[in-house]
Amino acid sequence: MEATLYRDGALADGRSERLRIGVSILVVDGRIRWIRPSDDEGPLPSGGEGDSAAGPAAERSGAQAAERGRQAERSIEVVDASGCTFVPGMVDCHSHLTLPGGAHWIDRVADSPASLVEVAEHNGRLMTASGVRWARDVGASVGVDPVDGRERALNLGVRDRWHGRRGFPYVRAAGTWLDKEGTRIGRPSSQASNPDELLAAAIRQLEDGADLLKLYLDGPVPGEAPWTAAEIRPVVETAHRRGVKVTAHSGYLAGARAGVAAGVDSIEHGMELDAEVCGAMAAGGVVLVSTLSVFRSWRTFGATTRIERFVSPEGRARVAAREERAVESVRLARAAGVAIACGTDFGGGSTRANQLAWEVESLVAAGLEPWEALGAATWRGGELLGEPEAGVIREGGPADFALVHGDPLSDPTALWRVWRVAWA
């Protein structure tokens, strides 16, 4: 029996504004045996089945109980969690595992498969150390995987190799981007020139083993949707028949409108939503996956790079205008009752693999309560993935939680201060 007692921490679950104080969590063989008040833990298990099920009411009295307690403590690692908060392992709902991010993120998409797979290994460790348990990868380059030799989206091989590997996130991967021909020139993705080709490309991704599909609904003409709702709908229906969800990149309103009308399950970014589209999303159960932290990273490039699009007055103004509109979209979605999950867009955007806390901060700045923003980074992501144990701390569930220094329900920057990751 491998057992660890995390004693006397606080607990934030992302479902309530209330922080639970004085909480102890006993983990046995990687699962949460119990969650109890730290001043009323009861007896600790010493290896016998009866002890493992005993609660405070079943505690023996006198010297026998005291001695058994001392024996149990000697066999269990006790972690002083005082001053820290238990938070569920976070869910990065918009990530690109094989890409590094940074100010030249676009150039990296065409790097060699060997380089991209190596980058993923580094990103996996960064995510775990930052308290991210689940990665929803929404697009990778197509190439010959240097490890398994298969030609497909590289994130699928990464997902397979990380399965059951301690210290790395669980992964759900979309395969490659499904683009309109002429949209993302020079990037190794799946290009379609007509609706039949789009459907065929989607089926290929499903046959390659994609867990979800990612439509790219910004087209060759900025501001215009590359496909109509009627052209998208066969892709959605085909995926749904196989139990697979479909998500859609939307930097402009037209793409979001077409995707929502076609019945996609989520909208990525949603940088130009309006009240009408948000109402349709809420009615149809379409989730918004926010990536506001990308704009914050672009603002930093104005001081840390010489790249014209970030440092020039015109570039700064464009970034500010795009950010303002994206923040407004999040506010409209929240007001309409749209479920909001969140991601970094690291790799596919300019952020990095250990910066999901930045997105939580960004959501709070956009008007979400800190507990709502934490929920967007935990259980809301789990719901979108269809994984009931993702982003949740519960008795009987996996020990997928982290300890952070401070109270994320009053100070979301506490999520940057990860002290210990239970599952790693």
C-alpha positions, 0 to 999 in steps of 0.5 A: 500500500502506497499512502500519503496523507495531505494534512490541514490544507484548504480546498477550492473546487471551482464550483463555489466561492467558499474556500474549505479550511482545515481539510485533510486528504488521504491518498492510497495507491493513487486514489482519494480514500477520504476527505475529512476535517483535519481536526477529525481525521479518525484512524489511519489505515495500517493495511487491513481492510477494516481500518481502510473503511473505518471513519471517525465513529468507528475509532477505537478508544484508549491505548490500543487506538493511540498505538494503532494511530502511531503505527499507521502514521509511521507507514504513511507519508504525511505532507504538511499542506498548511497554508496551501490550497488543494485545487483539481488538476487543471484541464487545458482545453486548447493546447498544441503539444508539439509546438513551443509557442513564443514570438515566432510560433507560426514558424515552428509549425513547419519544423521537422517531426523529430523536433516537434515530438521532442518539443512535446516531451518538454511541454508535457513536463511543463504542464504537469509541473504547473498543475495541468492534468489534462491536455486537449490538443486541438491541432498538430502538423501531419508528418511521419512520426519518428517513433512509431513510423506512422504518417498522421497528425503527430499529436496522436502518437504523442497521446498514445505514448503518454498513456499511463506514463507517470508525470505526463498529462492525459491527452485527448487529441484532434489530429490536424486542422481541417482547413479550407484550401488557401487558408493556412498556406505552407502549414502541414494540415488537411486542406479541402477545396470543396465540401466533399473533400472536407468530409473525406478529410474529417473521416481520415482524421477519425480513421487515424484515431482522432478523439475529436475534430477541429474545423478551422472556420477562418477562411482565405478571406478575412471575416468570411466563413470558409464553409456554410452551415449546410456544408459543415453539418455532414462533418458534425453528423458523421463525427457524432454518429461515432461518438466524437465531438467537433470543435471550431476555430473562430477568430471572426463572427462569420465562422462562429455563426456558421459553426454554431448553426451546424451544431458544433460542440464548442467554439475555440477563441470566439474572438468576435461573438455577438449576443445572437450567436451567444444565445444560440450557443447557450440554447444548443449547449455549445461551449466557448473555449477562451484563449484571452491570454494570447493577447496578453502575451502579444502585449509583452512582445511589444516590450521584449521583441523588435517584431513590427506587428507588436512594437509599432504603434499600429501593431499595438493598436491592432492588438488592443482592439482585438483583445477588447473585442475578445473580452467583450465576447467572453462577457456576452457569452457569460451573460447568455449562460454559455458554458466557458472552458479555457485554454492557453493556445500554447504552441498554436499561439504565442503562449507556453505550456505552463501558463494556464494560470494566465488564462484564469487571470484573464477570465477574472479580468473579463468579469468572471468570479475567481471561482468561475474562472477556476471552474473553467480551468477544471471541471468545465473542461472535464465536461467538455472532454466527457471525462467525469473525473477530470478537474474534480476532487472527490472521495474515491476519485483519482488523486489528480490535484495540486497544492498551490500557495494561497487562495485562488478564490480571492487571488487567481495568481495563486495558481502560478504558485504550484508547490506539489503535484499529487499525481506526479 
